[in-house]
Amino acid sequence: IWGGKYAKGVKADASAWKHDDNLHLVRWDMRSSAFNVSFADSSLTTMREGFYKFVDAYKASGGVPGGFTTYRDEKWTVPEMAEFLYGGGNFEKLQKIKTAYDPNEMFNTDPQAIPALAA
């Protein structure tokens, strides 16, 4: 459970960290006891399907899913990334900053990084 005094003082649209006012965090991952063991594609598919069923049910019940900027999902589009990772208008603010300081995308090596605004 995340929260506490700090979380109550920072609104989600006041920083790039949209998780300040959250009640809970769900982490969904798969691990192996050996670093050199690959997971079968069917295992990854099953895990992803279960995760998205959970997210869809959470959204249907009125929940607003989010994510951390360091937790990627290759299925997300840029608009989905903007909603899940930044939300609350933060994406647009960060996109303006990105455009001001990196208009040519020199530092954009991540396919889910915030893109600069088109000129």
Secondary structure, DSSP 4 states (H G I P E B T S, - for coil): ---SHHHHHS-GGGSS-TTTT-S---------SSTTPPPPHHHHHHHHHHHHHHHHHHHHTT------TTS--TT--HHHHIIIII-TTHHHHHHHHHHHH-TT-TT--STTSPPPPP-
